[in-house]
Amino acid sequence: MDRQWLEEQLRELPLVQYEFFPTDTLVFSPKVRHICSQECPQYNKTWACPPAVGAVEECRSRCLAYPQALLLVTMAEVEDAASLTQTLPTRLAHEEVTHRVLDLVRRDGTEAMALSTESCVICNQCAWPKGPCRHPDRMLPCVESHGILVTELAERFGLDFLAAPNLVTWFSLVLYREA
């Protein structure tokens, strides 16, 4: 992968920040999954979320099969960042950026997978658990669904994800293995 070329492309995108780092520094915690099961309305409703993504150890193994990671951060301005009706629609632009970066990383044959925000919203009704995902090539599992501590990444790279009451911060990870 031509990292210099990739970074030139990344600078053209609406990213607040991006960081390259080794995946063996990711912090996984079953506590994140517990929050999913107790607080998220999408738990057990989509292929992008638990339990469909597998146990935390399975997710950890899947992620660590890719030695490198690229953290992507975008922000969107809303009236009230505490309002899901205002914040959730802004994630679609972030998802587009994530797909664009995934395509850029894969362009020269580099193997990659991406994890992104919240739950998948491609289909009005997910096929889980009765059938296979209808769009496995476009579906982006949630970072937290894999047990990854996003707060640790934010702290490590100096990101204030609660920057202001009118800003929502979105995170994605592109995990990759060069050909």
C-alpha positions, 0 to 999 in steps of 0.5 A: 500500500502506498501510504503517502498516496493514501494520506494525500487522499485522506486529506481531501476527505472531511476527516477531523483526524486519522491515525495509523496504528498497529491492531495489537494495541487495540483494547477489547473489553467484554464490558463494552458488549455488556453495554450493548446487551443492556442499553442498545435497542439494536442488540440481537436485531442486526448482523452488524451487532451482537450477538450476530458478530460473534463473541468478543474473543472471536471479534478480537481474533478477527480484528487481530488477523489484520496487523494494521489499523486506520482510525477515522474521525468525523464530526457533524454539527447539530443543535443538540448532540444529546438528541438521537433524532438529530445525531443519527442522520449525520452518521450517513455522511460518516459511513460514506467516508468510511466506505470511500477510505475502505475502497482506497485501502483496498485499491492495490489488493490490500485486504481490509475490513471496516468497523464503523458507527452504531448499527447497520441501516442499509435495509429497512428490516435486517434479515437477522436471525432468519437469513444471511445479510443481504449486503455483506459487501456494504454492511459495516459492523459497529466498532463497539460491537467488537468489544473495542474501547473507543474511549481508549482510542480517543484518549490515546490520540487526543480526541475530545469526543464530547467537544461541544454540546452541538458536535457529534463525533463519529469513529471508524476503524479500517483494519488492513493487511498489506498484500 
